[in-house]
Amino acid sequence: MEKLTENRERWAGVAIAALMPVALTWFACILVTSFIYLLTASAPVLEDITWSDTLHFGTSTWLLSVGATLRIGVARLSLIPLALTAVTWWLSLRSAKRALISTWEDVAVYTVVSALFAALLGFIDLEGTFLISAVIGAALLGFTASIVAWWRSAPVPLSWWGYVERGWKFARPMLLGALICASVVFLVALIVSFKRVGAIYEAYSAHWAGNIGITFVQLLYLPIVVVWALSFISGAPIQVGEGTGFSPFYTSAAPLPGIPVFGALPSASIPLYFLPIVLVVVGAVSAWWALRPQVIEDSPLEIDGDDNVVVLSESSSPLTFRERAINAGIGLALVFIALACAGALASGALGSGRMYEVGVNAPLFALLATAELALGLFAVLFLTRNRHAKDQD
């Protein structure tokens, strides 16, 4: 009986920890939409909007960040504001760490509370919000945050997790390098097309507050734009409406919505056939980084015959070429999964008609990017195989 009471108290604490981050980001959405409405309420286009509508719009914006679909007339919006999603997930992770998640029961409570919160918001969202996908998305958000918090603070209760950890040593630098390259490409595109982006802002003839609101909304979608830039680098086309395609090899454009960031898309075919080589280089550098000699803290030291200090590895014997190749292959599998998920999250609907198809072809994007990374990765593994063989001797 005492154990049951103790578990109930613990689960109540976990439930509160799960509720705090999602409620906080939802409330932040309400505050931001109310503030934007306060600054732009005098605009003629908003004359039919009331203060209560900001509550509904802010709620639907939060639900959109966890996977909801909004239907307004014939228009449909399912493109996720991933910046808001990332903030919510990060806060959920920190809250789960403080709650000391340590059992599958804790994870279940955390997941259910996150899903229930999304379900309850269905009473105050905009009419036309598809709620089921948001409930599933909120559950996944709570589940992954609680799992990561648990497994970071305690040994993972899975026998095969060691393979994932060894593969992650290769996957992490590849993903980080690809993210940096995509960000640089996006910034360069923004600088090159600065006049075109500025012209779209001027076309709105909006008050400074309206421009701030437009910029803020675009910032919510910034992670999606970075994923698109990475897809562009890999050679997989970006689709902004049915029948369009933007890649280093061709450009098939059509009239686009008046969103300033779309001004950074190439307006004509630009010969950038070399761009996929960037990911080959990232793969090669990642292999070098993962295979570099590491000084391990608190490792035993030994003095050789020439009075040189040698740091003894924690491993009793160096890895063979085959073992390194297997670990690299696992890392590439993790990269493929991560990129496929990113491509799926960075795609959706952004209007009506042909704008139902916006984003990237997730499987093609993940396949091309992973193949290019693998080319550089295994090239370095193969070229350094003799050096590692000598290390074993």
C-alpha positions in Angstrom: 0.0 0.0 0.0 2.8 2.4 0.9 4.5 1.6 -2.4 1.3 2.3 -4.4 1.0 5.6 -2.6 4.6 6.5 -3.3 4.1 5.6 -7.0 1.0 7.8 -7.2 2.9 10.7 -5.7 5.8 10.1 -8.2 3.4 9.9 -11.2 1.7 13.1 -10.1 5.1 14.8 -10.2 5.8 13.4 -13.6 2.4 14.5 -14.9 3.1 18.1 -13.7 6.5 18.0 -15.3 4.9 16.9 -18.6 2.3 19.6 -18.4 4.5 22.5 -17.7 6.5 22.8 -21.0 3.5 22.2 -23.3 1.3 24.7 -21.4 4.1 27.2 -21.3 4.7 27.2 -25.1 0.9 27.2 -25.7 0.6 30.3 -23.5 3.5 31.9 -25.3 1.7 31.4 -28.6 -1.4 33.1 -27.2 0.7 36.1 -26.0 2.5 36.5 -29.3 -0.6 36.3 -31.4 -2.3 38.8 -29.1 0.7 41.1 -29.3 0.8 41.0 -33.1 -3.0 41.6 -33.2 -2.5 44.6 -30.9 0.1 46.1 -33.3 -1.9 45.4 -36.5 -5.5 45.6 -35.4 -6.0 48.8 -37.4 -5.3 47.0 -40.7 -8.4 46.8 -42.9 -7.8 43.1 -43.6 -8.2 42.5 -39.8 -11.4 44.4 -39.3 -13.4 41.2 -38.7 -10.9 39.8 -36.2 -11.6 40.0 -32.5 -9.6 39.4 -29.4 -11.2 36.0 -28.8 -9.9 35.0 -32.3 -6.3 35.4 -31.1 -7.0 32.7 -28.5 -8.2 30.3 -31.2 -5.5 31.2 -33.7 -2.7 30.9 -31.0 -4.1 27.5 -30.0 -4.2 26.2 -33.5 -0.7 27.5 -34.1 0.6 25.4 -31.2 -1.4 22.4 -32.4 0.1 22.9 -35.9 3.6 22.6 -34.3 2.8 19.1 -33.1 1.2 17.9 -36.4 -2.3 19.3 -36.7 -3.7 20.3 -40.1 -5.7 23.5 -40.5 -8.5 23.8 -43.1 -9.7 27.3 -43.9 -12.2 27.1 -46.8 -10.4 25.3 -49.6 -7.0 26.1 -48.2 -5.0 23.7 -46.1 -2.0 24.3 -43.8 0.0 21.3 -42.5 3.5 22.7 -42.8 4.9 22.4 -39.3 6.5 25.5 -37.6 9.5 23.4 -36.5 11.2 26.1 -34.5 8.2 26.1 -32.1 8.3 22.3 -32.1 12.0 22.3 -31.2 11.5 24.8 -28.4 8.6 22.7 -26.9 10.7 19.5 -27.2 13.7 21.1 -25.6 11.7 22.4 -22.7 10.0 19.0 -22.3 13.4 17.3 -22.2 14.6 19.6 -19.4 11.4 19.1 -17.5 11.7 15.3 -17.9 15.3 15.5 -16.6 14.1 17.4 -13.5 11.4 14.8 -12.9 14.0 12.0 -12.9 12.3 9.7 -15.3 13.5 6.2 -14.6 10.9 3.7 -15.5 8.6 2.8 -18.4 5.6 3.8 -16.2 7.1 7.3 -15.9 7.5 7.4 -19.7 3.9 6.3 -20.1 2.6 9.0 -17.8 4.6 11.7 -19.5 3.4 10.6 -22.9 -0.3 10.4 -22.0 -0.3 13.8 -20.3 1.3 15.5 -23.3 -1.3 13.9 -25.6 -4.2 14.8 -23.3 -3.2 18.4 -23.2 -3.3 18.5 -27.0 -6.7 16.8 -27.0 -8.1 19.4 -24.5 -7.0 22.2 -26.7 -9.5 21.0 -29.3 -12.2 22.8 -27.4 -10.6 26.2 -28.1 -8.9 25.8 -31.5 -9.9 27.2 -34.8 -12.7 25.6 -36.6 -11.3 23.2 -39.2 -8.3 22.0 -37.1 -7.7 18.3 -37.6 -6.9 17.3 -34.0 -6.0 13.5 -34.2 -2.6 14.1 -35.8 -1.8 16.7 -33.2 -2.7 14.3 -30.3 -0.4 11.7 -31.9 2.3 14.3 -32.4 2.1 15.6 -28.9 2.4 12.0 -27.6 5.5 11.4 -29.7 7.0 14.6 -28.4 6.4 13.6 -24.8 7.6 10.0 -25.4 10.9 11.0 -27.1 11.7 13.7 -24.6 11.1 11.4 -21.6 13.0 8.5 -23.2 16.0 10.7 -24.0 16.0 12.2 -20.5 15.9 8.8 -18.9 18.6 7.2 -21.1 20.9 10.1 -20.7 20.9 9.7 -16.9 21.0 5.9 -16.6 22.2 2.9 -18.6 19.9 2.1 -21.5 18.0 -1.1 -20.8 18.5 -2.5 -24.4 21.1 -5.1 -25.3 21.7 -3.7 -28.7 22.1 0.0 -27.7 25.9 -0.3 -27.7 25.8 -0.6 -31.5 23.8 2.6 -31.8 26.3 4.5 -29.6 29.2 3.4 -31.7 27.4 4.3 -34.9 26.4 7.7 -33.4 30.1 8.6 -33.2 30.1 8.7 -37.0 26.5 10.0 -37.4 26.9 13.0 -35.1 29.7 14.8 -37.1 27.9 14.0 -40.4 24.6 15.5 -39.3 26.3 18.5 -37.7 28.5 19.2 -40.8 25.5 18.8 -43.1 23.5 21.3 -40.9 26.3 23.8 -41.0 26.7 23.5 -44.8 22.9 23.9 -45.3 22.8 27.0 -43.1 25.7 28.6 -45.1 24.0 27.8 -48.4 20.7 29.4 -47.2 22.5 32.5 -45.9 24.4 32.9 -49.2 21.1 32.5 -51.2 19.5 35.1 -48.9 22.3 37.6 -49.5 22.4 37.0 -53.2 18.6 37.5 -53.5 18.4 40.3 -50.9 16.8 42.7 -53.4 14.1 40.2 -54.4 13.3 39.4 -50.8 13.1 43.1 -50.0 10.8 43.7 -52.9 8.3 41.2 -51.5 8.4 43.0 -48.2 7.7 46.3 -49.9 4.8 44.8 -51.9 2.9 44.3 -48.6 3.1 48.0 -47.9 2.8 47.0 -44.3 3.5 49.0 -41.1 6.8 48.2 -39.4 4.8 46.1 -36.9 3.4 44.0 -39.8 6.8 43.4 -41.2 7.9 42.2 -37.7 5.0 39.8 -37.7 5.8 38.5 -41.1 9.5 38.0 -40.1 8.5 36.3 -36.9 6.3 33.8 -38.7 9.1 33.0 -41.1 11.5 32.4 -38.2 9.1 29.7 -36.9 9.7 27.9 -40.2 13.5 28.5 -40.3 14.4 24.8 -39.6 12.3 23.8 -42.5 14.2 26.2 -44.8 17.5 24.7 -43.6 16.2 21.2 -44.4 15.3 22.5 -47.9 18.7 23.9 -48.3 20.3 20.6 -47.4 18.0 18.9 -49.9 19.1 21.4 -52.5 22.8 20.5 -51.8 22.1 16.8 -52.1 20.5 17.2 -55.5 17.0 16.3 -54.4 14.6 19.0 -55.7 12.6 21.3 -53.5 8.9 21.5 -54.4 7.0 24.7 -53.7 3.7 23.8 -55.3 2.8 21.1 -57.7 4.9 21.1 -60.9 7.8 23.1 -59.5 11.3 21.9 -58.7 14.5 23.7 -57.5 17.7 21.7 -57.5 21.4 22.3 -58.5 20.6 20.6 -61.8 17.4 22.3 -62.9 14.8 24.9 -62.0 11.1 24.5 -62.8 9.5 27.6 -61.4 5.8 28.8 -61.2 4.1 31.7 -59.5 4.7 31.4 -55.8 3.0 32.9 -52.7 4.2 36.3 -51.6 6.3 35.0 -48.8 9.6 36.9 -48.6 11.8 33.8 -47.9 10.7 32.3 -51.2 12.6 35.1 -52.9 15.8 33.2 -52.0 14.8 30.4 -54.4 16.6 30.4 -57.7 14.5 32.1 -60.4 16.4 30.4 -63.3 18.6 27.3 -63.7 22.0 27.9 -62.2 24.9 25.5 -63.0 25.7 24.2 -59.5 26.4 20.6 -60.5 29.4 20.5 -58.1 27.2 21.2 -55.0 26.6 17.5 -54.0 30.4 17.2 -53.6 30.0 19.3 -50.4 28.4 16.3 -48.7 31.1 14.0 -49.9 33.6 16.3 -48.2 31.5 16.4 -45.1 31.5 12.5 -45.0 35.2 12.4 -45.4 35.8 15.0 -42.6 33.4 13.2 -40.4 35.3 9.9 -40.8 38.6 11.7 -40.0 36.9 13.2 -36.9 35.4 9.9 -35.7 38.7 8.0 -36.2 41.1 10.6 -34.7 43.2 9.6 -31.7 41.5 10.7 -28.5 43.0 11.4 -25.2 40.7 9.8 -22.6 40.5 11.6 -19.3 41.6 9.5 -16.3 43.1 6.9 -18.6 46.2 5.1 -17.3 49.6 6.4 -18.5 52.6 4.5 -19.6 56.2 5.6 -20.3 57.8 3.9 -23.3 61.5 3.3 -23.8 62.0 6.8 -25.3 60.5 8.5 -22.2 57.3 9.4 -24.2 54.0 9.4 -22.4 51.5 7.1 -24.0 47.8 7.3 -23.2 46.3 3.8 -23.0 43.0 3.3 -24.6 40.0 2.0 -22.6 39.7 -0.7 -25.3 41.9 -3.7 -24.9 42.6 -3.9 -28.6 42.1 -1.5 -31.6 39.2 -2.0 -33.9 39.7 -3.9 -37.1 38.8 -2.3 -40.5 35.7 -4.5 -40.6 34.5 -3.3 -37.2 35.1 0.3 -38.2 33.2 -0.2 -41.4 30.3 -1.8 -39.5 30.2 1.1 -37.0 30.3 3.6 -40.0 27.4 1.7 -41.6 25.3 1.9 -38.5 26.1 5.6 -38.4 24.9 6.0 -42.0 21.7 4.2 -41.1 21.1 6.6 -38.3 21.8 9.5 -40.7 19.3 8.1 -43.2 16.6 7.8 -40.6 17.3 11.3 -39.2 17.2 12.9 -42.7 14.1 11.0 -43.8 12.3 12.2 -40.6 13.5 15.7 -41.2 12.4 15.6 -44.8 8.9 14.4 -43.8 8.6 17.1 -41.1 9.7 19.7 -43.6 6.9 18.9 -46.1 3.2 19.6 -46.1 0.5 21.9 -47.5 0.7 25.7 -47.7 -2.5 26.8 -49.3 -4.9 25.6 -51.9 -4.7 23.8 -55.2 -1.1 23.1 -56.3 0.2 24.4 -52.9 -1.0 21.2 -51.3 2.5 19.9 -52.2 5.3 21.8 -50.6 8.6 20.5 -49.3 10.9 17.7 -50.3 10.7 14.1 -51.4 11.8 12.7 -48.0 13.0 9.2 -49.2 14.9 10.6 -52.2 16.4 13.3 -50.1 17.6 11.0 -47.4 18.9 8.4 -50.0 20.9 11.0 -52.0 22.4 12.8 -49.0 23.3 9.5 -47.2 24.9 8.1 -50.4 27.0 11.2 -50.8 28.1 11.2 -47.2 28.9 7.5 -47.5 31.1 8.1 -50.5 33.4 10.4 -48.5 33.2 8.4 -45.3 34.2 5.0 -46.8 36.8 6.6 -49.0 38.6 7.8 -45.8 38.1 4.4 -44.1 39.6 2.6 -47.1 42.5 4.9 -47.5 43.4 4.7 -43.8 42.9 1.0 -43.4 46.7 0.3 -43.6 47.5 2.8 -40.9 45.0 1.3 -38.5 46.3 -2.2 -39.3 49.8 -1.0 -38.3 48.3 0.4 -35.1 47.1 -3.1 -34.3 50.6 -4.5 -34.9 
